[in-house]
Amino acid sequence: MIALVAAFALLGLFTGTVAHIPPAASVAAGGVIACWLAVVAVRERRRGLWW
């Protein structure tokens, strides 16, 4: 999942909305999204929804 986020962030650096903001903001936004995904993964794993 993290690799997918990284791939989209790299793609976005060259095309899309991310190209219109500074690279530092793109990296910060990617970090926030990665942390959010990690929190969701931990919560779901604790609930036992993952096989």
mmCIF entry with sequence, helices, sheets and N, C-alpha, C, O atoms, coordinates in Angstrom:
data_MODEL
# 
_entry.id   MODEL 
# 
_entity.id                         1 
_entity.type                       polymer 
_entity.pdbx_number_of_molecules   1 
# 
_entity_poly.entity_id                      1 
_entity_poly.type                           'polypeptide(L)' 
_entity_poly.nstd_linkage                   no 
_entity_poly.nstd_monomer                   no 
_entity_poly.pdbx_seq_one_letter_code       MIALVAAFALLGLFTGTVAHIPPAASVAAGGVIACWLAVVAVRERRRGLWW 
_entity_poly.pdbx_seq_one_letter_code_can   MIALVAAFALLGLFTGTVAHIPPAASVAAGGVIACWLAVVAVRERRRGLWW 
_entity_poly.pdbx_strand_id                 A 
# 
loop_
_entity_poly_seq.entity_id 
_entity_poly_seq.num 
_entity_poly_seq.mon_id 
_entity_poly_seq.hetero 
1 1  MET n 
1 2  ILE n 
1 3  ALA n 
1 4  LEU n 
1 5  VAL n 
1 6  ALA n 
1 7  ALA n 
1 8  PHE n 
1 9  ALA n 
1 10 LEU n 
1 11 LEU n 
1 12 GLY n 
1 13 LEU n 
1 14 PHE n 
1 15 THR n 
1 16 GLY n 
1 17 THR n 
1 18 VAL n 
1 19 ALA n 
1 20 HIS n 
1 21 ILE n 
1 22 PRO n 
1 23 PRO n 
1 24 ALA n 
1 25 ALA n 
1 26 SER n 
1 27 VAL n 
1 28 ALA n 
1 29 ALA n 
1 30 GLY n 
1 31 GLY n 
1 32 VAL n 
1 33 ILE n 
1 34 ALA n 
1 35 CYS n 
1 36 TRP n 
1 37 LEU n 
1 38 ALA n 
1 39 VAL n 
1 40 VAL n 
1 41 ALA n 
1 42 VAL n 
1 43 ARG n 
1 44 GLU n 
1 45 ARG n 
1 46 ARG n 
1 47 ARG n 
1 48 GLY n 
1 49 LEU n 
1 50 TRP n 
1 51 TRP n 
# 
_struct_asym.id          A 
_struct_asym.entity_id   1 
# 
loop_
_struct_conf.conf_type_id 
_struct_conf.id 
_struct_conf.pdbx_PDB_helix_id 
_struct_conf.beg_label_comp_id 
_struct_conf.beg_label_asym_id 
_struct_conf.beg_label_seq_id 
_struct_conf.pdbx_beg_PDB_ins_code 
_struct_conf.end_label_comp_id 
_struct_conf.end_label_asym_id 
_struct_conf.end_label_seq_id 
_struct_conf.pdbx_end_PDB_ins_code 
_struct_conf.beg_auth_comp_id 
_struct_conf.beg_auth_asym_id 
_struct_conf.beg_auth_seq_id 
_struct_conf.end_auth_comp_id 
_struct_conf.end_auth_asym_id 
_struct_conf.end_auth_seq_id 
_struct_conf.pdbx_PDB_helix_class 
_struct_conf.details 
_struct_conf.pdbx_PDB_helix_length 
HELX_P HELX_P1 AA1 ILE A 2  ? PHE A 14 ? ILE A 2  PHE A 14 1 ? 13 
HELX_P HELX_P2 AA2 THR A 17 ? HIS A 20 ? THR A 17 HIS A 20 5 ? 4  
HELX_P HELX_P3 AA3 PRO A 23 ? ARG A 47 ? PRO A 23 ARG A 47 1 ? 25 
# 
_struct_conf_type.id          HELX_P 
_struct_conf_type.criteria    ? 
_struct_conf_type.reference   ? 
# 
loop_
_atom_site.group_PDB 
_atom_site.id 
_atom_site.type_symbol 
_atom_site.label_atom_id 
_atom_site.label_alt_id 
_atom_site.label_comp_id 
_atom_site.label_asym_id 
_atom_site.label_entity_id 
_atom_site.label_seq_id 
_atom_site.pdbx_PDB_ins_code 
_atom_site.Cartn_x 
_atom_site.Cartn_y 
_atom_site.Cartn_z 
_atom_site.occupancy 
_atom_site.B_iso_or_equiv 
_atom_site.pdbx_formal_charge 
_atom_site.auth_seq_id 
_atom_site.auth_comp_id 
_atom_site.auth_asym_id 
_atom_site.auth_atom_id 
_atom_site.pdbx_PDB_model_num 
ATOM 1   N N  . MET A 1 1  ? 0.822   -1.184  0.000   1.00 0.00 ? 1  MET A N  1 
ATOM 2   C CA . MET A 1 1  ? 0.000   0.000   0.000   1.00 0.00 ? 1  MET A CA 1 
ATOM 3   C C  . MET A 1 1  ? 0.874   1.259   0.000   1.00 0.00 ? 1  MET A C  1 
ATOM 4   O O  . MET A 1 1  ? 0.588   2.225   -0.708  1.00 0.00 ? 1  MET A O  1 
ATOM 5   N N  . ILE A 1 2  ? 1.935   1.234   0.797   1.00 0.00 ? 2  ILE A N  1 
ATOM 6   C CA . ILE A 1 2  ? 2.830   2.386   0.844   1.00 0.00 ? 2  ILE A CA 1 
ATOM 7   C C  . ILE A 1 2  ? 3.512   2.578   -0.511  1.00 0.00 ? 2  ILE A C  1 
ATOM 8   O O  . ILE A 1 2  ? 3.724   3.710   -0.948  1.00 0.00 ? 2  ILE A O  1 
ATOM 9   N N  . ALA A 1 3  ? 3.854   1.478   -1.169  1.00 0.00 ? 3  ALA A N  1 
ATOM 10  C CA . ALA A 1 3  ? 4.479   1.581   -2.490  1.00 0.00 ? 3  ALA A CA 1 
ATOM 11  C C  . ALA A 1 3  ? 3.525   2.225   -3.484  1.00 0.00 ? 3  ALA A C  1 
ATOM 12  O O  . ALA A 1 3  ? 3.946   2.992   -4.351  1.00 0.00 ? 3  ALA A O  1 
ATOM 13  N N  . LEU A 1 4  ? 2.248   1.915   -3.358  1.00 0.00 ? 4  LEU A N  1 
ATOM 14  C CA . LEU A 1 4  ? 1.251   2.517   -4.243  1.00 0.00 ? 4  LEU A CA 1 
ATOM 15  C C  . LEU A 1 4  ? 1.157   4.017   -4.007  1.00 0.00 ? 4  LEU A C  1 
ATOM 16  O O  . LEU A 1 4  ? 1.081   4.791   -4.961  1.00 0.00 ? 4  LEU A O  1 
ATOM 17  N N  . VAL A 1 5  ? 1.162   4.432   -2.752  1.00 0.00 ? 5  VAL A N  1 
ATOM 18  C CA . VAL A 1 5  ? 1.121   5.860   -2.419  1.00 0.00 ? 5  VAL A CA 1 
ATOM 19  C C  . VAL A 1 5  ? 2.359   6.558   -2.955  1.00 0.00 ? 5  VAL A C  1 
ATOM 20  O O  . VAL A 1 5  ? 2.267   7.651   -3.513  1.00 0.00 ? 5  VAL A O  1 
ATOM 21  N N  . ALA A 1 6  ? 3.510   5.933   -2.789  1.00 0.00 ? 6  ALA A N  1 
ATOM 22  C CA . ALA A 1 6  ? 4.757   6.518   -3.286  1.00 0.00 ? 6  ALA A CA 1 
ATOM 23  C C  . ALA A 1 6  ? 4.738   6.642   -4.807  1.00 0.00 ? 6  ALA A C  1 
ATOM 24  O O  . ALA A 1 6  ? 5.198   7.644   -5.354  1.00 0.00 ? 6  ALA A O  1 
ATOM 25  N N  . ALA A 1 7  ? 4.210   5.631   -5.488  1.00 0.00 ? 7  ALA A N  1 
ATOM 26  C CA . ALA A 1 7  ? 4.142   5.678   -6.954  1.00 0.00 ? 7  ALA A CA 1 
ATOM 27  C C  . ALA A 1 7  ? 3.237   6.821   -7.414  1.00 0.00 ? 7  ALA A C  1 
ATOM 28  O O  . ALA A 1 7  ? 3.574   7.541   -8.354  1.00 0.00 ? 7  ALA A O  1 
ATOM 29  N N  . PHE A 1 8  ? 2.098   6.986   -6.756  1.00 0.00 ? 8  PHE A N  1 
ATOM 30  C CA . PHE A 1 8  ? 1.204   8.080   -7.132  1.00 0.00 ? 8  PHE A CA 1 
ATOM 31  C C  . PHE A 1 8  ? 1.814   9.443   -6.820  1.00 0.00 ? 8  PHE A C  1 
ATOM 32  O O  . PHE A 1 8  ? 1.621   10.395  -7.576  1.00 0.00 ? 8  PHE A O  1 
ATOM 33  N N  . ALA A 1 9  ? 2.542   9.540   -5.721  1.00 0.00 ? 9  ALA A N  1 
ATOM 34  C CA . ALA A 1 9  ? 3.192   10.807  -5.382  1.00 0.00 ? 9  ALA A CA 1 
ATOM 35  C C  . ALA A 1 9  ? 4.256   11.156  -6.418  1.00 0.00 ? 9  ALA A C  1 
ATOM 36  O O  . ALA A 1 9  ? 4.358   12.306  -6.845  1.00 0.00 ? 9  ALA A O  1 
ATOM 37  N N  . LEU A 1 10 ? 5.054   10.155  -6.826  1.00 0.00 ? 10 LEU A N  1 
ATOM 38  C CA . LEU A 1 10 ? 6.073   10.414  -7.849  1.00 0.00 ? 10 LEU A CA 1 
ATOM 39  C C  . LEU A 1 10 ? 5.434   10.785  -9.187  1.00 0.00 ? 10 LEU A C  1 
ATOM 40  O O  . LEU A 1 10 ? 5.904   11.689  -9.877  1.00 0.00 ? 10 LEU A O  1 
ATOM 41  N N  . LEU A 1 11 ? 4.376   10.091  -9.541  1.00 0.00 ? 11 LEU A N  1 
ATOM 42  C CA . LEU A 1 11 ? 3.669   10.418  -10.775 1.00 0.00 ? 11 LEU A CA 1 
ATOM 43  C C  . LEU A 1 11 ? 3.089   11.827  -10.689 1.00 0.00 ? 11 LEU A C  1 
ATOM 44  O O  . LEU A 1 11 ? 3.122   12.587  -11.657 1.00 0.00 ? 11 LEU A O  1 
ATOM 45  N N  . GLY A 1 12 ? 2.563   12.158  -9.523  1.00 0.00 ? 12 GLY A N  1 
ATOM 46  C CA . GLY A 1 12 ? 1.972   13.479  -9.332  1.00 0.00 ? 12 GLY A CA 1 
ATOM 47  C C  . GLY A 1 12 ? 2.988   14.601  -9.375  1.00 0.00 ? 12 GLY A C  1 
ATOM 48  O O  . GLY A 1 12 ? 2.645   15.737  -9.702  1.00 0.00 ? 12 GLY A O  1 
ATOM 49  N N  . LEU A 1 13 ? 4.245   14.294  -9.046  1.00 0.00 ? 13 LEU A N  1 
ATOM 50  C CA . LEU A 1 13 ? 5.275   15.327  -9.121  1.00 0.00 ? 13 LEU A CA 1 
ATOM 51  C C  . LEU A 1 13 ? 5.454   15.833  -10.555 1.00 0.00 ? 13 LEU A C  1 
ATOM 52  O O  . LEU A 1 13 ? 5.776   17.002  -10.770 1.00 0.00 ? 13 LEU A O  1 
ATOM 53  N N  . PHE A 1 14 ? 5.250   14.966  -11.512 1.00 0.00 ? 14 PHE A N  1 
ATOM 54  C CA . PHE A 1 14 ? 5.457   15.333  -12.901 1.00 0.00 ? 14 PHE A CA 1 
ATOM 55  C C  . PHE A 1 14 ? 4.174   15.754  -13.608 1.00 0.00 ? 14 PHE A C  1 
ATOM 56  O O  . PHE A 1 14 ? 4.209   16.556  -14.540 1.00 0.00 ? 14 PHE A O  1 
ATOM 57  N N  . THR A 1 15 ? 3.064   15.223  -13.173 1.00 0.00 ? 15 THR A N  1 
ATOM 58  C CA . THR A 1 15 ? 1.778   15.573  -13.780 1.00 0.00 ? 15 THR A CA 1 
ATOM 59  C C  . THR A 1 15 ? 0.744   15.726  -12.675 1.00 0.00 ? 15 THR A C  1 
ATOM 60  O O  . THR A 1 15 ? 0.867   15.119  -11.611 1.00 0.00 ? 15 THR A O  1 
ATOM 61  N N  . GLY A 1 16 ? -0.246  16.514  -12.923 1.00 0.00 ? 16 GLY A N  1 
ATOM 62  C CA . GLY A 1 16 ? -1.335  16.647  -11.971 1.00 0.00 ? 16 GLY A CA 1 
ATOM 63  C C  . GLY A 1 16 ? -1.182  17.812  -11.025 1.00 0.00 ? 16 GLY A C  1 
ATOM 64  O O  . GLY A 1 16 ? -0.351  18.699  -11.220 1.00 0.00 ? 16 GLY A O  1 
ATOM 65  N N  . THR A 1 17 ? -1.988  17.789  -10.018 1.00 0.00 ? 17 THR A N  1 
ATOM 66  C CA . THR A 1 17 ? -2.068  18.892  -9.067  1.00 0.00 ? 17 THR A CA 1 
ATOM 67  C C  . THR A 1 17 ? -0.789  19.061  -8.273  1.00 0.00 ? 17 THR A C  1 
ATOM 68  O O  . THR A 1 17 ? -0.413  20.186  -7.944  1.00 0.00 ? 17 THR A O  1 
ATOM 69  N N  . VAL A 1 18 ? -0.119  17.977  -7.960  1.00 0.00 ? 18 VAL A N  1 
ATOM 70  C CA . VAL A 1 18 ? 1.077   18.055  -7.132  1.00 0.00 ? 18 VAL A CA 1 
ATOM 71  C C  . VAL A 1 18 ? 2.176   18.864  -7.819  1.00 0.00 ? 18 VAL A C  1 
ATOM 72  O O  . VAL A 1 18 ? 3.046   19.413  -7.143  1.00 0.00 ? 18 VAL A O  1 
ATOM 73  N N  . ALA A 1 19 ? 2.150   18.944  -9.132  1.00 0.00 ? 19 ALA A N  1 
ATOM 74  C CA . ALA A 1 19 ? 3.168   19.703  -9.866  1.00 0.00 ? 19 ALA A CA 1 
ATOM 75  C C  . ALA A 1 19 ? 3.049   21.202  -9.633  1.00 0.00 ? 19 ALA A C  1 
ATOM 76  O O  . ALA A 1 19 ? 3.978   21.949  -9.939  1.00 0.00 ? 19 ALA A O  1 
ATOM 77  N N  . HIS A 1 20 ? 1.924   21.651  -9.098  1.00 0.00 ? 20 HIS A N  1 
ATOM 78  C CA . HIS A 1 20 ? 1.699   23.085  -8.924  1.00 0.00 ? 20 HIS A CA 1 
ATOM 79  C C  . HIS A 1 20 ? 2.010   23.573  -7.517  1.00 0.00 ? 20 HIS A C  1 
ATOM 80  O O  . HIS A 1 20 ? 1.881   24.765  -7.239  1.00 0.00 ? 20 HIS A O  1 
ATOM 81  N N  . ILE A 1 21 ? 2.418   22.676  -6.625  1.00 0.00 ? 21 ILE A N  1 
ATOM 82  C CA . ILE A 1 21 ? 2.799   23.083  -5.278  1.00 0.00 ? 21 ILE A CA 1 
ATOM 83  C C  . ILE A 1 21 ? 4.256   22.719  -5.055  1.00 0.00 ? 21 ILE A C  1 
ATOM 84  O O  . ILE A 1 21 ? 4.797   21.871  -5.765  1.00 0.00 ? 21 ILE A O  1 
ATOM 85  N N  . PRO A 1 22 ? 4.905   23.352  -4.074  1.00 0.00 ? 22 PRO A N  1 
ATOM 86  C CA . PRO A 1 22 ? 6.325   23.067  -3.844  1.00 0.00 ? 22 PRO A CA 1 
ATOM 87  C C  . PRO A 1 22 ? 6.565   21.596  -3.467  1.00 0.00 ? 22 PRO A C  1 
ATOM 88  O O  . PRO A 1 22 ? 5.707   20.966  -2.850  1.00 0.00 ? 22 PRO A O  1 
ATOM 89  N N  . PRO A 1 23 ? 7.723   21.057  -3.836  1.00 0.00 ? 23 PRO A N  1 
ATOM 90  C CA . PRO A 1 23 ? 8.029   19.655  -3.510  1.00 0.00 ? 23 PRO A CA 1 
ATOM 91  C C  . PRO A 1 23 ? 7.957   19.356  -2.016  1.00 0.00 ? 23 PRO A C  1 
ATOM 92  O O  . PRO A 1 23 ? 7.548   18.261  -1.627  1.00 0.00 ? 23 PRO A O  1 
ATOM 93  N N  . ALA A 1 24 ? 8.348   20.311  -1.173  1.00 0.00 ? 24 ALA A N  1 
ATOM 94  C CA . ALA A 1 24 ? 8.282   20.079  0.273   1.00 0.00 ? 24 ALA A CA 1 
ATOM 95  C C  . ALA A 1 24 ? 6.839   19.858  0.721   1.00 0.00 ? 24 ALA A C  1 
ATOM 96  O O  . ALA A 1 24 ? 6.580   19.025  1.590   1.00 0.00 ? 24 ALA A O  1 
ATOM 97  N N  . ALA A 1 25 ? 5.911   20.590  0.139   1.00 0.00 ? 25 ALA A N  1 
ATOM 98  C CA . ALA A 1 25 ? 4.499   20.409  0.484   1.00 0.00 ? 25 ALA A CA 1 
ATOM 99  C C  . ALA A 1 25 ? 3.995   19.055  -0.003  1.00 0.00 ? 25 ALA A C  1 
ATOM 100 O O  . ALA A 1 25 ? 3.188   18.414  0.671   1.00 0.00 ? 25 ALA A O  1 
ATOM 101 N N  . SER A 1 26 ? 4.460   18.622  -1.156  1.00 0.00 ? 26 SER A N  1 
ATOM 102 C CA . SER A 1 26 ? 4.083   17.306  -1.675  1.00 0.00 ? 26 SER A CA 1 
ATOM 103 C C  . SER A 1 26 ? 4.568   16.191  -0.757  1.00 0.00 ? 26 SER A C  1 
ATOM 104 O O  . SER A 1 26 ? 3.834   15.245  -0.473  1.00 0.00 ? 26 SER A O  1 
ATOM 105 N N  . VAL A 1 27 ? 5.817   16.311  -0.293  1.00 0.00 ? 27 VAL A N  1 
ATOM 106 C CA . VAL A 1 27 ? 6.383   15.305  0.601   1.00 0.00 ? 27 VAL A CA 1 
ATOM 107 C C  . VAL A 1 27 ? 5.636   15.314  1.935   1.00 0.00 ? 27 VAL A C  1 
ATOM 108 O O  . VAL A 1 27 ? 5.359   14.256  2.500   1.00 0.00 ? 27 VAL A O  1 
ATOM 109 N N  . ALA A 1 28 ? 5.314   16.496  2.434   1.00 0.00 ? 28 ALA A N  1 
ATOM 110 C CA . ALA A 1 28 ? 4.572   16.595  3.693   1.00 0.00 ? 28 ALA A CA 1 
ATOM 111 C C  . ALA A 1 28 ? 3.191   15.960  3.556   1.00 0.00 ? 28 ALA A C  1 
ATOM 112 O O  . ALA A 1 28 ? 2.755   15.219  4.438   1.00 0.00 ? 28 ALA A O  1 
ATOM 113 N N  . ALA A 1 29 ? 2.510   16.246  2.464   1.00 0.00 ? 29 ALA A N  1 
ATOM 114 C CA . ALA A 1 29 ? 1.187   15.659  2.239   1.00 0.00 ? 29 ALA A CA 1 
ATOM 115 C C  . ALA A 1 29 ? 1.283   14.145  2.106   1.00 0.00 ? 29 ALA A C  1 
ATOM 116 O O  . ALA A 1 29 ? 0.434   13.421  2.626   1.00 0.00 ? 29 ALA A O  1 
ATOM 117 N N  . GLY A 1 30 ? 2.302   13.666  1.419   1.00 0.00 ? 30 GLY A N  1 
ATOM 118 C CA . GLY A 1 30 ? 2.514   12.227  1.298   1.00 0.00 ? 30 GLY A CA 1 
ATOM 119 C C  . GLY A 1 30 ? 2.774   11.576  2.646   1.00 0.00 ? 30 GLY A C  1 
ATOM 120 O O  . GLY A 1 30 ? 2.301   10.472  2.912   1.00 0.00 ? 30 GLY A O  1 
ATOM 121 N N  . GLY A 1 31 ? 3.527   12.264  3.493   1.00 0.00 ? 31 GLY A N  1 
ATOM 122 C CA . GLY A 1 31 ? 3.783   11.756  4.838   1.00 0.00 ? 31 GLY A CA 1 
ATOM 123 C C  . GLY A 1 31 ? 2.518   11.674  5.672   1.00 0.00 ? 31 GLY A C  1 
ATOM 124 O O  . GLY A 1 31 ? 2.304   10.704  6.400   1.00 0.00 ? 31 GLY A O  1 
ATOM 125 N N  . VAL A 1 32 ? 1.682   12.698  5.563   1.00 0.00 ? 32 VAL A N  1 
ATOM 126 C CA . VAL A 1 32 ? 0.414   12.697  6.294   1.00 0.00 ? 32 VAL A CA 1 
ATOM 127 C C  . VAL A 1 32 ? -0.464  11.540  5.817   1.00 0.00 ? 32 VAL A C  1 
ATOM 128 O O  . VAL A 1 32 ? -1.072  10.845  6.631   1.00 0.00 ? 32 VAL A O  1 
ATOM 129 N N  . ILE A 1 33 ? -0.532  11.337  4.519   1.00 0.00 ? 33 ILE A N  1 
ATOM 130 C CA . ILE A 1 33 ? -1.346  10.250  3.970   1.00 0.00 ? 33 ILE A CA 1 
ATOM 131 C C  . ILE A 1 33 ? -0.790  8.900   4.413   1.00 0.00 ? 33 ILE A C  1 
ATOM 132 O O  . ILE A 1 33 ? -1.555  8.005   4.771   1.00 0.00 ? 33 ILE A O  1 
ATOM 133 N N  . ALA A 1 34 ? 0.534   8.743   4.392   1.00 0.00 ? 34 ALA A N  1 
ATOM 134 C CA . ALA A 1 34 ? 1.149   7.484   4.816   1.00 0.00 ? 34 ALA A CA 1 
ATOM 135 C C  . ALA A 1 34 ? 0.863   7.202   6.289   1.00 0.00 ? 34 ALA A C  1 
ATOM 136 O O  . ALA A 1 34 ? 0.577   6.062   6.655   1.00 0.00 ? 34 ALA A O  1 
ATOM 137 N N  . CYS A 1 35 ? 0.937   8.231   7.138   1.00 0.00 ? 35 CYS A N  1 
ATOM 138 C CA . CYS A 1 35 ? 0.623   8.050   8.559   1.00 0.00 ? 35 CYS A CA 1 
ATOM 139 C C  . CYS A 1 35 ? -0.838  7.673   8.747   1.00 0.00 ? 35 CYS A C  1 
ATOM 140 O O  . CYS A 1 35 ? -1.164  6.802   9.554   1.00 0.00 ? 35 CYS A O  1 
ATOM 141 N N  . TRP A 1 36 ? -1.706  8.325   8.007   1.00 0.00 ? 36 TRP A N  1 
ATOM 142 C CA . TRP A 1 36 ? -3.137  8.020   8.103   1.00 0.00 ? 36 TRP A CA 1 
ATOM 143 C C  . TRP A 1 36 ? -3.400  6.569   7.693   1.00 0.00 ? 36 TRP A C  1 
ATOM 144 O O  . TRP A 1 36 ? -4.170  5.869   8.352   1.00 0.00 ? 36 TRP A O  1 
ATOM 145 N N  . LEU A 1 37 ? -2.768  6.117   6.612   1.00 0.00 ? 37 LEU A N  1 
ATOM 146 C CA . LEU A 1 37 ? -2.939  4.729   6.176   1.00 0.00 ? 37 LEU A CA 1 
ATOM 147 C C  . LEU A 1 37 ? -2.402  3.755   7.222   1.00 0.00 ? 37 LEU A C  1 
ATOM 148 O O  . LEU A 1 37 ? -2.988  2.694   7.438   1.00 0.00 ? 37 LEU A O  1 
ATOM 149 N N  . ALA A 1 38 ? -1.299  4.106   7.867   1.00 0.00 ? 38 ALA A N  1 
ATOM 150 C CA . ALA A 1 38 ? -0.741  3.238   8.902   1.00 0.00 ? 38 ALA A CA 1 
ATOM 151 C C  . ALA A 1 38 ? -1.688  3.138   10.097  1.00 0.00 ? 38 ALA A C  1 
ATOM 152 O O  . ALA A 1 38 ? -1.883  2.055   10.648  1.00 0.00 ? 38 ALA A O  1 
ATOM 153 N N  . VAL A 1 39 ? -2.276  4.267   10.497  1.00 0.00 ? 39 VAL A N  1 
ATOM 154 C CA . VAL A 1 39 ? -3.225  4.257   11.615  1.00 0.00 ? 39 VAL A CA 1 
ATOM 155 C C  . VAL A 1 39 ? -4.439  3.407   11.270  1.00 0.00 ? 39 VAL A C  1 
ATOM 156 O O  . VAL A 1 39 ? -4.888  2.614   12.098  1.00 0.00 ? 39 VAL A O  1 
ATOM 157 N N  . VAL A 1 40 ? -4.971  3.554   10.078  1.00 0.00 ? 40 VAL A N  1 
ATOM 158 C CA . VAL A 1 40 ? -6.121  2.762   9.656   1.00 0.00 ? 40 VAL A CA 1 
ATOM 159 C C  . VAL A 1 40 ? -5.757  1.276   9.632   1.00 0.00 ? 40 VAL A C  1 
ATOM 160 O O  . VAL A 1 40 ? -6.554  0.440   10.060  1.00 0.00 ? 40 VAL A O  1 
ATOM 161 N N  . ALA A 1 41 ? -4.572  0.941   9.141   1.00 0.00 ? 41 ALA A N  1 
ATOM 162 C CA . ALA A 1 41 ? -4.148  -0.456  9.085   1.00 0.00 ? 41 ALA A CA 1 
ATOM 163 C C  . ALA A 1 41 ? -4.053  -1.055  10.482  1.00 0.00 ? 41 ALA A C  1 
ATOM 164 O O  . ALA A 1 41 ? -4.486  -2.186  10.700  1.00 0.00 ? 41 ALA A O  1 
ATOM 165 N N  . VAL A 1 42 ? -3.490  -0.306  11.435  1.00 0.00 ? 42 VAL A N  1 
ATOM 166 C CA . VAL A 1 42 ? -3.373  -0.806  12.801  1.00 0.00 ? 42 VAL A CA 1 
ATOM 167 C C  . VAL A 1 42 ? -4.756  -0.985  13.415  1.00 0.00 ? 42 VAL A C  1 
ATOM 168 O O  . VAL A 1 42 ? -5.017  -1.993  14.072  1.00 0.00 ? 42 VAL A O  1 
ATOM 169 N N  . ARG A 1 43 ? -5.630  -0.027  13.209  1.00 0.00 ? 43 ARG A N  1 
ATOM 170 C CA . ARG A 1 43 ? -6.990  -0.137  13.766  1.00 0.00 ? 43 ARG A CA 1 
ATOM 171 C C  . ARG A 1 43 ? -7.730  -1.342  13.193  1.00 0.00 ? 43 ARG A C  1 
ATOM 172 O O  . ARG A 1 43 ? -8.391  -2.074  13.929  1.00 0.00 ? 43 ARG A O  1 
ATOM 173 N N  . GLU A 1 44 ? -7.622  -1.547  11.893  1.00 0.00 ? 44 GLU A N  1 
ATOM 174 C CA . GLU A 1 44 ? -8.306  -2.671  11.262  1.00 0.00 ? 44 GLU A CA 1 
ATOM 175 C C  . GLU A 1 44 ? -7.705  -4.005  11.713  1.00 0.00 ? 44 GLU A C  1 
ATOM 176 O O  . GLU A 1 44 ? -8.426  -4.986  11.895  1.00 0.00 ? 44 GLU A O  1 
ATOM 177 N N  . ARG A 1 45 ? -6.402  -4.032  11.887  1.00 0.00 ? 45 ARG A N  1 
ATOM 178 C CA . ARG A 1 45 ? -5.758  -5.272  12.323  1.00 0.00 ? 45 ARG A CA 1 
ATOM 179 C C  . ARG A 1 45 ? -6.185  -5.619  13.742  1.00 0.00 ? 45 ARG A C  1 
ATOM 180 O O  . ARG A 1 45 ? -6.398  -6.790  14.056  1.00 0.00 ? 45 ARG A O  1 
ATOM 181 N N  . ARG A 1 46 ? -6.312  -4.611  14.604  1.00 0.00 ? 46 ARG A N  1 
ATOM 182 C CA . ARG A 1 46 ? -6.754  -4.857  15.979  1.00 0.00 ? 46 ARG A CA 1 
ATOM 183 C C  . ARG A 1 46 ? -8.187  -5.358  16.032  1.00 0.00 ? 46 ARG A C  1 
ATOM 184 O O  . ARG A 1 46 ? -8.538  -6.142  16.914  1.00 0.00 ? 46 ARG A O  1 
ATOM 185 N N  . ARG A 1 47 ? -9.012  -4.914  15.100  1.00 0.00 ? 47 ARG A N  1 
ATOM 186 C CA . ARG A 1 47 ? -10.392 -5.353  15.059  1.00 0.00 ? 47 ARG A CA 1 
ATOM 187 C C  . ARG A 1 47 ? -10.532 -6.778  14.513  1.00 0.00 ? 47 ARG A C  1 
ATOM 188 O O  . ARG A 1 47 ? -11.583 -7.405  14.651  1.00 0.00 ? 47 ARG A O  1 
ATOM 189 N N  . GLY A 1 48 ? -9.463  -7.276  13.894  1.00 0.00 ? 48 GLY A N  1 
ATOM 190 C CA . GLY A 1 48 ? -9.475  -8.636  13.391  1.00 0.00 ? 48 GLY A CA 1 
ATOM 191 C C  . GLY A 1 48 ? -10.150 -8.782  12.041  1.00 0.00 ? 48 GLY A C  1 
ATOM 192 O O  . GLY A 1 48 ? -10.637 -9.862  11.708  1.00 0.00 ? 48 GLY A O  1 
ATOM 193 N N  . LEU A 1 49 ? -10.186 -7.723  11.266  1.00 0.00 ? 49 LEU A N  1 
ATOM 194 C CA . LEU A 1 49 ? -10.837 -7.801  9.958   1.00 0.00 ? 49 LEU A CA 1 
ATOM 195 C C  . LEU A 1 49 ? -9.904  -8.325  8.882   1.00 0.00 ? 49 LEU A C  1 
ATOM 196 O O  . LEU A 1 49 ? -10.359 -8.697  7.800   1.00 0.00 ? 49 LEU A O  1 
ATOM 197 N N  . TRP A 1 50 ? -8.603  -8.360  9.160   1.00 0.00 ? 50 TRP A N  1 
ATOM 198 C CA . TRP A 1 50 ? -7.652  -8.862  8.166   1.00 0.00 ? 50 TRP A CA 1 
ATOM 199 C C  . TRP A 1 50 ? -7.452  -10.345 8.384   1.00 0.00 ? 50 TRP A C  1 
ATOM 200 O O  . TRP A 1 50 ? -7.301  -10.784 9.524   1.00 0.00 ? 50 TRP A O  1 
ATOM 201 N N  . TRP A 1 51 ? -7.449  -11.104 7.349   1.00 0.00 ? 51 TRP A N  1 
ATOM 202 C CA . TRP A 1 51 ? -7.292  -12.565 7.465   1.00 0.00 ? 51 TRP A CA 1 
ATOM 203 C C  . TRP A 1 51 ? -5.853  -12.853 7.547   1.00 0.00 ? 51 TRP A C  1 
ATOM 204 O O  . TRP A 1 51 ? -5.462  -14.016 7.651   1.00 0.00 ? 51 TRP A O  1 
# 
